[in-house]
Amino acid sequence: MNDSLNNLSYTHFDVDKDILHVIDGEYFVFDPTVKNVGVNLSGGADSACGTALLCKLITELGCDTKITVITHNRCWNTRPWQLPISLDVYNKLVEMFPKIIV
């Protein structure tokens, strides 16, 4: 997959280099001065991986940032497994990053 357009947009719009972090060759935007972040954790791979990457970055940078996790049981009729999976993901993230996930 060619993700060069993702990185190009950050350089084209001259995003502050202090908030751009490279993870596996891709830019990840995070301002290390931010103290609180909210994340909608659906239990899917994208929100789970994104939250874990953010926690890893916060740990590596030594930031005092806390993440408040929100989940919505919005597809309870069509995807009844979504809520228990999101709770499992939340519990795992708390286990891995107890000082970050609140």
Buried (B, 14 or more C-beta within 10 A) or exposed (E): EEEEEEBEEBEEEEEEEEBBBEEEEEBBEBEBEEEEBEBEBBBBEEBBEBBBBBBBBBBEEEBEBBBEBEBEEEEEEEBEEBBEBBEEBBEEBEEEBEEBBE
